[in-house]
Amino acid sequence: MRAAVGFFAVLLALGGLAGWYFRLQVLQHDDYATRSEANRVRLRPVVPARGLILDRKGRVLAENVPAWRLDVVPDQAGDIAKLVPELAKIIAISPDDIEKFDDARHGARGFKPITLKARLDDDEVARFAVDRWRFPGVEVVPYLTRRYPYGDLFAHVIGYVGRVDEGDLKQLGDNGDAFTHVGKTGLERYYDAELRGKLGYEKIETNVEGRALGSAGRVPATPGTDLRLGIDLDLQRAMVAAFGTLEGSAVAIDPRNGQILAMVSLPGFDPNLFVNGISHADYRALMDNPSRPQFNRIVLGGVAPGSTVKPFLGLAGLDSGTRTVDDKILSTGMFYLPGQRRGYGDSHRGGHGWTDLRKSIYASVNTYYYTLALAMGIDKVDAYMARYGFGKPTGIDLSGEIGGILPSPAWKAEHASKQGRWYPGDTVISAIGQGFWKVTPLQLAQGTAALADDGWLHRPHLVTARRHGFGEAWIEEPQPAPRRISDDQAHLQAVREGMIGTVHGAGTATNIRPGLEYLIAGKTGTAQVVSRRGSAALDPRKLPMNLRHRGLFIAYAPADAPTIAIAVAIEGGGYGADSAAPIARKVFDAWLLGKMPETDAHGNQTVHFENVSGAVDGTTTVSPGAAP
């Protein structure tokens, strides 16, 4: 009996073992096989090559170049405090590298590689290979790094990529930490999702220490999308050269379709500094620069448009039926509101006499516009100016664009109520682009392009086509249909004739006429920085640069068949004819004739200065900080 009980007990135990074995080997085989695989295989994300950015002729403006970086997996590397000094004996590791590494470790998962140093040179790679056995959890990893071959030339257009931070991770979502770099500014930011591509994965076999032994399979990454721009590299170079040492911004647009041909904000900066983390010294130099090189004046630089609004307000007067083309207003040199002793000056102290629309534009007659705005009323002025694109972003494919300020009673009540209600004087100064007005150079360029294209307003855009891999066909980027700002061709023609007179008649920009081989339609403007009160008698050329008015010029060419429209804004430029108009002329020459701008031995552009009466005073060179 005892033997039988023992036999059955042994049999029961063997049955239990058999059942357990069956469960492990059959029922849970897949689960345990996966766990075993995980113990010896880890997934390494395969980061795709970032998409290229090219100019209209296929020249690469943002590219990827091969490089090596030093990555550390904290969970496998042991004591980090001891590791870094040991690595520093064979690889040059700067305090900036260490600080960026420590910042990246904060909140990161310990099994994820973190870059300690980017852009290793060949000698550093070779030295690490010799001593690699001493550093578990440390690897030299090949990768593609972003490079901007033209440096600061496209800083505010292309922008730059930088290392992923906590804010980026929230936007990237799942597996976002596999990307080391994302777009931070410019097109790199706006089109980051398309440029990044899609992650792939590689199965890496590891030993018991976690060191990689080889690949066990791969899911390829999908490369980022390439972008082609409407910008022309040669025209961009010409635009920068035309500025010489002046500061400001300029935008050139194809009026037929809204493509941006060139755009600069000066001074600029080298975006390559930011790709792998800018040093403290370089960052401090940028931040301490009073000229704010990182500030994108093209889409963020709101300025008073000054007299560049006159062609638009003149057109509004015609289209609204307030004036006819041939209506004449008497300019005596000073305009007074009824019952007021304070007057509003004209652009010529003695007045311009009887003035029609064309003369009001080329001679820049303030009185014509004072009386026009009062006759229309500020609400109607506001409605027409909004139609021309002012007071709201243009919709360009760059992040952060401002809409500027289109002055109105409602705006003043909300933002400047301490200055009282809207007065007739507010309407008067708004009529000549002063007061509360704020526009960006891009808005001015868009509006000017609409005047050039028979009243069609196109959305400005940088990207014109994209392709999904090298060798693939380019796909044209769809754009919204343009909209009409005016459909009366007689009115548009009258405005065009007035703008042509600015350069080719008795206008304010005749200084850029000598040697012209084509017609320019333009309008000068001056944005006040200091009040005219108490300073009206001062020659702006004798003021310090930071107190000089901003010089503005809008234009298109050839006036009889336009292919380019431009807006130029010069900080401290004084009269627009002096500073901004010569730059536009040089950009037009480059685009239409293939002529590059000339500069003196110091890189200064040569410009003509006019006196207040409009007579040419001679030639001088302009350098920041020096009053000519």
Secondary structure, DSSP 8 states (H G I E B T S, - for coil): -HHHHHHHHHHHHHHHHHHHHHIIIIITHHHHHHHHHHHHEEEEEE------EE-TTS-EEEEEEEEEEEEE-HHHH--HHHHHHHHHTTS---HHHHHHHHHHHTT--TTS-EEEE-S--HHHHHHHHHHGGG-TTEEEEEEEEEE-TTGGGGHHHH--EEE--HHHHHHH-TTGGG-SEEE-SHHHHHTHHHHH-B-EEEEEEE-TT--EEEEEEEE--B---EEEES--HHHHHHHHHHHTT--EEEEEE-TTT-BEEEEEEES---THHHHT---HHHHHHHHH-TT-TT--HHHH--B--GGGGHHHHHHHHHHTTS--TT--EEE-SEEE-TT-S-EEE-SSTT--EEE-HHHHHHTT-HHHHHHHHHHH-HHHHHHHHHHTTTTS----SSTT----B---HHHHHHH-GGG-S--HHHHHHHTTT-TT-BB-HHHHHHHHHHHHTTTEE---BSEEEEESSTTS--EE------EES---HHHHHHHHHHHHHHHHSSSTTGGG-TT-SS--EEEEEEE-SS-STTTTTS-GGGS-GGGS-EEEEEEEESTTS-SEEEEEEETT--SHHHHHHHHHHHHHIIIII-----B-TTS-BEEEEE-TTS-EEEEEE--TT---
